[in-house]
Amino acid sequence: MEQIRISERKLILFTVGLLIVAGIVRLGFYKLGVWLFYLAFAPIVLYRLRFYIRNNKNLQKVDRNRLYTLGVIIATIILNLLGFQDVEFVLLFVLAVDYLIVVQNPKTVSGEESRNLQA
């Protein structure tokens, strides 16, 4: 079975689209909008966790930097849900930094694509 290739840039843009929808919902239903805001990060977090579990030995410097941004995203979501902080802007800022890391490095690929480039 062939693996499905997902573009990192498109995944981040999909997350931004979900954040926009969550913001619109938040205008009418605040609590539901807040939960949708945090759930909007689920695709990118799950995809990255899967990538780092499968490729923990073949990480480049850019992958390590993106691992730090993933850690900040997860920590911020947990702290927000536990009530220790109430700052959604940090999540948006870290997502923007992650997007810049992806765009600045044209060799940022994941999974099967990185194996094809090395061969």
N, C-alpha and C positions, 0 to 999 in steps of 0.2 A: 504494500500500500504506500503510495507516494505521499510525502508530507506536504501539507499546504504551506506555502510561503506567504508570510505576512510582512508588508512593508512597515518598518518602524515609524516612518513619517506619517503614513496613513493611519496607523493605530493611534498616534498622538492626536491627529486631527479628528478622528472618530471620538476620542475622549473629550476633546474640546466641544464637539457637537452635542455630546451627552450633557456636558456642563451647561451649555446654553439652554437646552431643554429643561434641565433642573432649575435653572434660574428663572425661566418663565413660569414653571410650576410653583416655584417659591413665592412668586408675587401673589398668587391666589391662595395657596395652601402652604403655609410656612414650614410646618414640621415635616410634611411630606417632601417638600423641596429640599430641606436640609439632608434628609436621608438619601434622596436621589443624587444630591451633590456628592456625597461620599461613595455611593454605589457607582457613580460615573467613572471612578478610578479603578474599579474592579477589573475591567478587561486588560488594562495596561499592567496592573500589578500581577495578575495571574499569568499573563504572557511572559513577563520578565522573570517571575519565579520559576516557571517552567524552563525558560532559557538557561538560567543560572544553575538549575539542578542538572540539566542535561550536559552543559558545557563548562563545568566548574574547573576543568584543567586547561582549557584552551582560551583563556581570557586575555584579551589585549588590554592596553592601558585605557582605551576609551570605554571598554566594557567595565573595567573597575570603577571609572568615574561615574558611569551610569548605575552601577551597583550602589554607590553612595547616594545618588539622587533617589533611587528606589527605597533605600533605608529611611531617608528623610520623609518621603511620602508616607510610608507605612507608619513611622513614629508619629508624624503629625496627625494622621487620621485617628490613631489610637488615643492620642492625648486629647483630641477634640471630642471624640465620643465619650471618653471618661470624664470630661468636663474640666480638665486642667487648663485648657486654653480654648479660646473661641475665636480663632483666626483662620479664615478660609483663604485669605490672600497668600499665605505662605505656600499652600498647596498649588495655587495658580502660578506663583513665582517659580517654584521648583519644576513644575511642568514646563514652563517657558525655558528654563535653563536646560532641561533635558532635551527639548526640541532643538535648541541651539547646538547642543553637543551632537545630535544626530545629523543636523544639516551641515555643520562645519566639517564633519568627517565623512567623506563619500564612501569610505570602506566600512562604514557601520552597517553590518548585515548580521543576521542571526541564523542559527540552526544550520540547515542544509546549504544555504547560500554561502556561508563561510567555508564549508568543506569543499564546495565546488570551486571557490576562488583559490584555495590553497593547492588544489590538484593541478 
